């Protein structure tokens, strides 16, 4: 044990160069400080368990800085002193065993490696007791060349008998390997805040037995300020209750797991903590006063990021059963996940981790009804959003109560994009493998069929996603159309009725547009989006395939008519003109929902006459289809105004069979078929078509 000469502790069965490469520098700058503070807490806990007469633990953290000319400080060193068990021979041996997971606090895990990643020198001085004698041990850590070249990161400086009568350990960090603003701005106040956030779970459960924790801040060696972690800094529990958790056993045929009457009682302690203090809502098991970090158990309903009225929830579960299930492996409990293989001849009655999780979550909803109400509201809103956009459930999408609609959609679409990327990559791999196929090989057909099967399985899933977005968009357009027709948009309550017609027009085919394929004319007829056309252009400006449709030069008699009665007839702007093929034209007119459509029955016929008689000869349009669309349609008004209109009783519209479009000045007559339709009837048809499409895709409404 006694060592008077410095000695590098050289590793024999591992390479520290490789380990330091694999266990990289943590992104959390204060990780060395947190690691040392954890060790101090555990050292004190061990001493409390060993010595009944141990008065009280104490941890003193000292931050040493120098003041620069601009009144800022520069970090120099930091030390943490605890009056815990100290580094006896057993603990020192464990410290030098890389990743020793056995119980104890001084194993050289990945946390300790952060010491050498951040600091050029870490010095540890410890007083410990062994067989009634006190000893002083001092050693240092570094990854500098003198250490690492010998495959070592620890150097024992000495271990000898001491006249001290109390155990303690002081760890000192000095010489940052890289400049750090985090450390340069560190003082007693900021470090206290960081410790409270980092160790809140531990502090909450052990609030009655915590050591005195003091943080001193020095500038040029002079004490400037001191902060303490006081009992008032630690949130007090909000509620305490207990739960019953039942054992399970295998059925007689060993095929199913059955719940039995045997049970255990566990204690549930809850804390409502301001969100600035607690990063995540959390559910933790407590074993023998320590938080079990490695056994994963989760809150349900609320996600880790949710907050309710500015608070987050910490739930701690403890009890004799959990203490009894502690193991010799740090952070692990002998409480298995639900599975038949968990049973054996020595263990035929088991409480599963899921049983504890479910019981705690049920209890939490009873303790806090406000959580259940918010979850219910959030669930309904999420369901409505998923129905609106035809979103299917995706694994791994964590939706928070605090996510707005935009963030929820982003999360789902991000998950879908990742899934699609994976599918695309799989297709690419199959295509790449085609290069390796040999058409002369005996198993060529078999290998080709294998690749075909792989792609065939993937393509339907991809197509389904693409179509889902397509149908979801249509569903939204139909919903918006319905709101406009029912005057439920805010803007409709602020403007005149003229706005209603413009809203409908722009919804179906944006005014001044020629992009029929990008329009929503499919609501009227699926084929309309494939025709050439325009929306609200002056007749004289109308073009088709880059050519002017109307003549630019007219006979004097033609001009007299076009300008008669103080009208400029070629300045008129039909709502929509479509050209399905040569010689044909579709004329669509929209009327505001409250307008009596029968007052405008001849409008379409006038447009047809102008197109028939005053367009360039190369177009020669003779066949017309007219659609007058509104909501204010009274059949008797329509038939009273134009007697050729008839009822289509089964489809709820009126139509006028073919009427003549007179050709002037020797031109051949044309013909026009006209329908008068209600927006509500069109909506019903569109909804039915979309519903059938959705059902064919196997999506949920």
N, C-alpha and C positions, 0 to 999 in steps of 0.2 A: 504493500500500500504506500509506504513512504517513498517519495520520489523527490530528490533534491535537484536533479539535473533536467533541464528542458529536453523534451523529446517529441518529435513529430509522430503522430499516430498514423502509421502507413497502412492503407487498406490493402488486403491481399487478394480478395476474390471479386473485386469490382474496380472500375475505373472512374474516378471522380470527374475526369475531363468529360467522359461520356454522360455521366449522370447530370452534371451541370448543364450539358447541352440539352438533355431531354427534359429536365425539370427547369423550365425557363423562368426568367425573372417575372414576378407577378406584376400585373397591371395596377394592383393596389399598392400605392407607394408606402403606406404605413404597415404593410404586412409583417415586416420584422418586429415592429413594436407590438402589434397584436399577438404575434406568436409568443413573444417574451412575456407579455401580460397574461396570456393563457397559462403559461408555465407557472407564473407566480401564483395565480389562483389555485392551480392544481397542487402546487407544493404546500400551500397553506391548508388546503382541504385534507391532504394526506397527514399532515402534522396534527390537525384537529382530530382525525380518526385514531391516530396512534397515541396521542397524549391527552388524557382527560383533563389534566391541569393546565393545558395550553390556554392562555388568557384570551388573546384576540389577535387575529391576523392583521398585518400591516403591509401596505405596498406604497412605496415612495418613488415617484417618477420625477427625474430632474432633467430639464431641458437647458442646455448651455448654448448661448449665442454670443455674437459680437455685433455691435452696432456699427452700421456703415454711415458714410457722410450724409446720405440723403434720408437719414432717420429710419431706414429699414434695417432689419437684422439679418445676419448670416448664420445659418446653423453650424454648430461645431461638433456637438456630441449630445448623447442622451443616455441616461442610465435608469435602470429599474431595479429597485431593491425590495425583496420580500423576506419575511421572517418565517418562511416555510421550512420544509424538511432538509433542504440542502442536498448537495451532490455526494451522497455516500458512494461506496464502491459499486454497489449494484446499479444505482442510477447513472453513474458515470459510464459504466459498461454499456448500459442500454442507450445512453446518449450517442455512443460511438458505433452503434449498430444501425445501419441504414434501414429505414422503414420497418423498425420493430414495432408491430402493432399491439403488442401485449400491454396490459394495464400498467399505468405509470405515465409520468409526464415528460420524461427526459429522453425520449427516443429521437434519433436523428431522422425525422421524417422530412417530407418535402418542405414543410414550414420552416425548419431550421436552416435549410439551404438558402432561404431568402436573406438570412443574415449576411452571407458572403456575396450574394448578388447585389446587395445595396451598399454595403460598407466594406471599406478596405480592411478594417480591423474591428473584431468583436472580442471583447475581453470579459471573462466570467470568473468571478471570485466567490467562493462558497465556503461557509463553515458548516460542518456536519458532525454528527455524533455516531461513533461506531464502538459498540461494546463499552460504553461508559466513558470513552475518551473522545474529546473534540479534536477535529482536524481542520486545517485550512487547505483548500484545493484551489488552484488557479490555472486556467488554461485559456487559449485564444483560438479564434477561427478566422480563416482568410482563404481566398482563392488566388492570392498573389503568387508570383513565380516561385519563391522559395518553398511554398507549400505544395502547389499543384505539380511542380516538377518531380516531387517525391511521392505523388499520388496520395496526398493528404490534404485535409482542410482543417484539422484540429491539431493543436500543439499543446501538450501538457507542460506547464511551466514549473509547477512544484506541487507537492502534497506532503504536508508535515503536521506534526502535533501542534495544537494551539492552546493558548490559555483562555480563549473565549469560552463563555458558558451558555451561549445562545446560538442557535442555528440561523443562518440567513444566506441569501444569494444576491449578488449584485451583478447585473449584466450591463456592459457599457458598449455603446455603438459610437464609432468615430470615423471620420474621413469618408464622407459620401463618395462613391465611385463616380457618380454623375451629379451635376448641379440639379437641385430640385426646389422649385418654388413652393411645393407642399411643405417641405421641411423648413425652408427659410421663413415661412409665415406661421410656423407652428409655435404656439405658446400654450400656457396652461389652460386657457379658456377653450381654444379650438380643439386641443387634445381631449379635454373633458367631453366636449360634444361628440367627438368621434368615438370615444369609448362607450358613451351612453347608447349610441346608435348600434354599435357593433355587439355589445354584450347585454342588450336589453333583456333577452330571454333569460339569461343566467341571473342578472340582477333581480328581475321580477320574482323568480321562484326562490331565490336565496336571500331575499331582502333582509331577513332577520339574522342572518349569520355571515353577512359580508364583512370582509376586512376593512379597516380604515384605508381609504385610497386618497392619496394626496399628490398633487402635481405642483412642482416648483418651477418657476421660470427665472433664469439667470441671464444677465447681460454683463459681459466682462467679469464674470465670477461673482457678481453682486445679485442677491435675490431681489427680483422686481415685484413678483406677485405669486400668490399661491391659490390654487383652487382645490376644492375637495368634492368628491362624489358623496353627497349627503343623502340620508334616507328620503328627504323631501324631493330629491331629483328622480327618484325611482317611482314609477306609477304604482299605485296600490291596486290590488285586485278589485274588479268590479262585482263579480259574482263567484260563488262557490257552490258546487252541487256534486252529485255523484251519479254514476251510470251503472247499469247492470249489463254485463257482457257474458253471453252464453257460450259454453263449449260446443264443439262439434265432434262427431265421430263418423266413421264409414258405415254405410248401410251393410246389411248382412251379405248382400251379393258383391260388396266392395266396388259398386259402380257409381254410387252417389254419396255426397256428403250431407249428413243430417244434423240438425240442431237438437241438442239434448237439454234436459232441465238443469244440469249443473251450471253454475254461474260464478262470476267474480264481480266484486264491486271496485270501481276505480273512481278516484277523485278528479273532478274537472274544475280548474281555476281559470277564469277568464279575465282579460284586461282590455279596456277600451283606451287606446293610446293615440294621441294626436299624430296625424300622418307624417308630420315633420320629424317625429322621433322614431317611428317604425316604418321601415321601407316596405315590408310586405305583410299582409295578413298571414298568420302562421298557426299551425297546429303541431305541437311538439310533445313527445313522450319524455318523461322525467324518470331517471333511474338513480336511486340513491343520491338525490339532490343534484344530479348533473343532467344537463340537456343532452339527449341522444340525437346527435346530428345525422348519423348515417342511416338510421331507420326511417324510411320515408313514409309519411302519413300526411294526408292532405285535407284541407277544408274543401267542402263541396258547395256549389251554388254561387259563392262569391269567389272571385279570382284573387290572386295575390295582390293585384294592384288596386282593387276596389277600395273605396272609402265611403263611409256612410256618415253624413253630417260632420265631415272633417276628421273622422276617427278610423283607425284600423283596429283589427281584432287579433289578440294573441290568446291562444288557448293552450293550456298546459295540462297534461294528463299524467297522473301519478298513482301509485298504489303498491301494495305488497306484491301483487302478482308481477308487475313490471320489474320490481327490484329482484324478484326471484329468477327472472328470465335474463338477468344480466350475464354477460359472458366475459371471458378473459381477453376478448378482442375489443380494442378501443372503438367505442361508438356503435357497437352491435348488440342486438338483443336476440334471444332465441325465440322469436315470435314469427312464425312463417307466414308466407302468403297462402291464400286458399288454393289447395291442390291435393289430390288424393295421395300423391307421393310423400306428403308431409307425415303421414301416419306410418308407424312401424310397431313392432312387437312391444317396444318399451314406451311408446307414446301413442296411445289410441284415443285419447281425448285431448283436443287442442282448441285453444282460442286463436283465431286467425287475425292477422293485422287488419284485414278488411272489416272484421266484426267490431273491432275497437273504433276504427274510422267511422263506420256507419252509425254506431251508437253515439259517438261524440257529436257528429253532425246533426243527428236528430235532436239531441239535447240542446245544441246551440240554437236551433230554430225555436225551441220552446222558451229558452231564456231570453231570446231577442226576437220577438214577433216582427219588429221593423225590418229585419233582414229578410224574413219570408215574404213580406209584402213587396219589398223592393225587387226581390228575385222574381216574384210572380209578374210584376209589372214589366220587368226587363225581359222575361221570357216571352210575354205576349208581344212586346214590341219587336223582339228578334224574330218571332214567328211571322209577324206581319211583313217585316223586311225581307225575310227569306221567300215568302210567298210572292211578294211584289217582284223580286228579281230572279225568281226560280232558282234559288241557291240551294244546292244539296249540301248535306252535312259533310264536313271535311275533318279527318283526324288531325289532332294537333293544333286546332285553332282555338286559342284561349280568348274568349270574349269576356271583357270586364263590364261590370255594371256602369263604369264611368266612360266606356267607349261611346262616342256619338255614332250616328249612322254612317258617316264618312269613314271612320276608323274601322267599323265592323266590316263594311264592304271591302276596304283595303285588305283586311286580314284574310277574308275569304278568297279574294281574287289573287292575293299573293300565294296562298296555299294551292289554289287551282293552277296558277302559273308554274309553280314548282312541279306539280304533278304532270302537267302537260310537257314540261321540259324533260322530265324523266321518260315519258312515253316517246317523245321525239328522239331522245338518245337511244332508246331501245330499237326504234325503227331504223335509225342510222346504223346501229350495230348489225342488224339483220342484213341491211343493204350492203354494208362493208363485207360481210361474210360471203356474199354472193361471189366476190372475186376469188374466193378459195374453192368454189365448186368446180368439179371436173365433170363435164358432160359425158365423158367416156367411162367414168367410174361406175362400177356395178351398183353402188348405193346412191347414185346421183338423184334419182327420182325421190328416194326417201329423204335425202338431205334438203332438196328443194322444197318438198312438201312441209318439212319441219319449219323452214324459214317463213313460208307462206302462212302457216298456222299461227306463228308468233305475231306476224303483222296483222292478220285478220282479227286476232283477239284484241289488239290495241286500237285499231282504227275506229270501231264503233264507239269506244269511250271518248276518243278525241272529237269525233263528229257530234256526239251527243252534247259535249260541252259547248261547241261552237253554236249548235242549234239552240241550246238553252239560252244563251245570251241573245240570240236573234228573236226568239219567242218572248223572252222577258221584256225586251224593248217594245215589242208589239203590245204586250199586256199593259205597259205603262202608257203608251200612246192612246190605247182604248180608254183607259181610266181617265186620262186628261181630257179626251174628247167628251166623255160623259160629264165631267165637271163643268166644261164650258157650256154644254147644252143645258145643264141644270143651273147655270149662272152661279156656280159655287167658287169661282176664282175671285180673289180679293180685288183684282184690277177691274172686274166686271161691276163691282159695286161703287166704283169711283168714276166711271166714264159713261158716255152715252151708249146707246144700243149699237151704233156703228162699230164699236169696238168688238162686239160679239162676232160679227161676220168676219172681221179681220183676224180674230183669234182662231176661228175655225179654218179660214183660208190658209193661214200660215202653218197651222198644225198639219194640214193634209198636203199642201204643196206651197212652199214658201214663195211669197210674192216676189216677182222679178227674177224668178229662177227658171232654168231650163233643164235642171237635173231631175228628171222624173224618177230615175232609179234610186236616188237618195231621198225621194219623197215618201209620204205615207198614204199615197193614193190607193194602196192595196186595201184600205178600209172600204173603199167603194167597190173595187174590183181588182183581184189579184193581177190581172193582165195589164192594168193601166201603167204600172211602173216600168214596163218594158217598151212602152211606146215613146216616140219622140214627141216633145211638146214644150209648152211654156206657160208661165203663170203671170197673168195681169200685164201683158205687153200691149201697147197700142197696136192696132191692126196694121198700120202703115209701117211699123218697125218689125213686124213679124218675119222671122227667118226660119228656113228649113234646110238643113245641110249647107248652111252658109249662103244660101240664096234668098233674096227677098221674095216673100210670098205674094205680096200685093204689088200691083203695077205702080210705077212712079209717074207715068204719063197717061193722061186721060183725054178723051174727046171732050169738047166743050159741053155737050149735053150730059155726059157722065159727071163732069165737074159740077155742073149746075145742081144735079141731084145730090151729090155727096156733100154739098155746102148749103143745101136748101133748108129753110125754116131755122136759119141761124145755127145749124148744127155742123159739126165737123165729124162726119161719120167714121172716117178712118182713124180718128183719135180715140175712138171708143176702145175700151179694154175689157174683153171677156175675162172672166175669172180664170178659167183653164181651157186651153185648146190642146188636144192630143191628135196625133196623126198615126193611126195603127198601120196603114199601108197606103199605097198610091190610090188617090181618088176618094179617100175617106177622111172624115174629121169627126172628132168627139168634142162637144161643147158642154162645159160644166159651169153652172152658175150657183153660187152659194148665197143664201139669204139668212139674215139674223133670225134666231129662233122665234122672236115675237112678231116678225113681219109676216103679213098675209101673203103667201107665195102666189096666190092666184092673181094678184095685181101685176105679176111679172111674167105671165105665161108666154107672151109674144116676144120677149127679149131674145130668147135663143133663136127663134125663127128669123129675126132681123139679122143676127150675126151670120146665120147660115146663108141668107140672101146676099149679104156683102161678100162673103167668101166665095159663093158660087159665081158671082158676076164680076168681081173686080180684082181677081187674082191673076197672076201671069198664066198664060196658056199652058205652060209645061206642067202645072200642078193639076188643073182640070178636076177639081174636087166636086163630086156629084152626090155622094152618099154621106148623110149626117146622122149623128146620134146625139140627142140632147138630154141633159140631166139637170133638172131644176130641183135643188135640194134646200130644204128648210125644216122648220118644225111647226110653223103656223100654217098647216094645210087642212083645209076644210073641203071635203070631196064635192059638196054641192056648189061651193064657190068655183072650184076648178071646172066642173062640168057645165056650170052656168055660164062661165066665161068662154070656154072653148068646148063645144059639144062633142068633139071627136074623142075626148078622153074617156077611158073606160076603167073599171075597177079590176085589179088583180087581187081577188079576195084572199087567196092563200098566202100571198107574199106582201100584203099591206102596202101597195103603192098604186098609183094611177098611171096609165100609159095611153099614148095617142099613136095608133097604128100609122103606117107610112102616109105622110102628107107631102104634097108637092112643094118644092122650092123653085119658084118661077125663075126661069132663065130669061133675062132681058136681051133685047136686040138680037134675036135669032139664036141665042144660046139654048142648048138642050136643058130641059128641066132636071132638077135634082130631086132627092127625096130625103125626108127626115123622120126618124122615129124618136119620140120623146117620152121620158118618164118624169113623174113628179114624186119625190121620195122624202120621207121624214128622216131626220138625223137619228132619231131613236130606233127606227127600223134598221137603218144601216149599222148602228151600234150592235144590235142584237145579233145580226148576221156575222159581224166581225168577231164578236165575243165567242160565238159558237164555233167558228172556224179555228180560232186560236185555242179554244178549249180542246177540240179534237186533236190538234197538233200536240198540245202539251201531254195529253193522255197517251198518244202514240209514242212520245219520247219516254214515257214512264216516269214523268216528273210529278212532284206534289204541287197541288194548287195552293 
